[in-house]
Amino acid sequence: MSVSLDDIRAARESISGGTVYTPLLPAQALRDRLPCDLYIKMESAQRTGSFKDRGALFRMQALTPDERKRGVVTASAGNHAQAVAYHGSRLGVPVQVVMPEHTPLVKVTNTRRHGAEVRFHGATLTDSMVEVNRVVEEEGRILVHAFDDDRVIAGQGTIGLELLEQLPNLTAVIVPIGGGGLISGIATAIREQRPEVRVYGVEAAAAASALESRKAGHIVTAESFDTIADGIAVKRPGDRTFPVIERLVEDIATVDEPQIAASVHLLLEHQKVMAEGAAATPLAAILGGQLPLKPDDVAVMILTGGNIDINVLSRIMDRGLVSDGRLTRLAVTVPDRPGNLARLTRMVADEGANVLDLTHRRAFADISVRDVEIVMHLETRGKDHLDAVLARLAQAGLPARREFEE
């Protein structure tokens, strides 16, 4: 039996004291790039930085006194783990979490900080569930599934209730899909009240299990690969969630890794919003033209969480700067004589570019023994500015070669 609107309303009443009614922000800074009016549902404002607080709390509130004493176990790439750990500590429930081996460090650290025991097993959530099932069978802990649980689905669905209150003229919702608990809950909450509202799902192309299942007409296990959208890297949708997706979700789009990275960059730099990879997939699909949104649409993207590893974020931002031409590396060959370095850097400075780093290459460059190759890391205002720097060098007889461009 699937989750109903009444179940979601009951979940809302139950969890209201332990979760945040999250803000809905207009994506004004991105308006000139978008096909319609877009709003961002800021689930990163939850206490553990993602929407997972909702379903985890509602599920754990149903534990009996005996079950609370035995403790719970779950498999999670991080956000569900943090939510279960946090609310477990509030409710006095021992929590054990099994994570995929390459879970971002920030999510591991935060889960442990909330008092959970963490162990690692396998490359994906599906692999981790094998260990979880063993713990349930041998140790008697209670499973708090990340998505394939009616109370978890109902808890996530409370987002849909809030959306209809915050934006009555809503016409479309774009939701990341992992196992399907979030989109199932939201679609149920919205379409049981407003069936004309379209609900779209977005998956990482590297882990498109829901789309592959939809194409097949039944649940299939898809191959999953590494993706920066680690929170939705699931090999198969849930037994409870897939029928709801089939019935209520209009379409499913997939986005590749460069699209996801570019969207994380855009959200941070222009919208001033921190998004993890999974949370940026709706924007990636919108900007990629992969959803049939029209100018008169009023759409919402669910920004599912902001728990991104700082090292990953740094690499994304650097690559974004390279792609924009604001960060580049130039190799220039000049005669190996005094004064040529000063001449080169003076021309770059006259064009208003900033030299971040500079090295000489002699033995390892394919150049004359009378020359030296100077490699400069430059900061510019963008591609037009970079082109002006290159033109100035070429005019002076010092053509530059750009290295390691996107």
Buried (B, 14 or more C-beta within 10 A) or exposed (E): EBBBBEBBBBBBEBBEEBBEEBEBBEBEBBEEEBBBBBBBBBBBBBBBBBBBBBBBBBBBBEBEEEBBEBBBBBBBBBBBBBBBBBBBBEBEBBBBBBBBEBBBEBBBEBBBEBEBBBEBBBBBBBBBBEBBBEBBEEEEBBBBBBBBBBBBBBBBBBBBBBBBEBBEEBBBBBBBBBBBBBBBBBBBBBBBEBEEBBBBBBBBBBBBBBBBBBEEEEBBEBEBEEBBBBBBBBBBBBEBBBBBBBEBBBBBBBBEBEBBBBBBBBBBBEBEBBBBBBBBBBBBBBBBEBBEBEEEBBBBBBBBBBBBBEEBBEEBBEBBBBBBBBBBBBBBBBEBEEEBBEEBBEBBEEBEBEBEEBEEBEEEBEBEEEBBBBBBBBBBBEEEBBEBBBEBBEEEEBEBEBEEEE
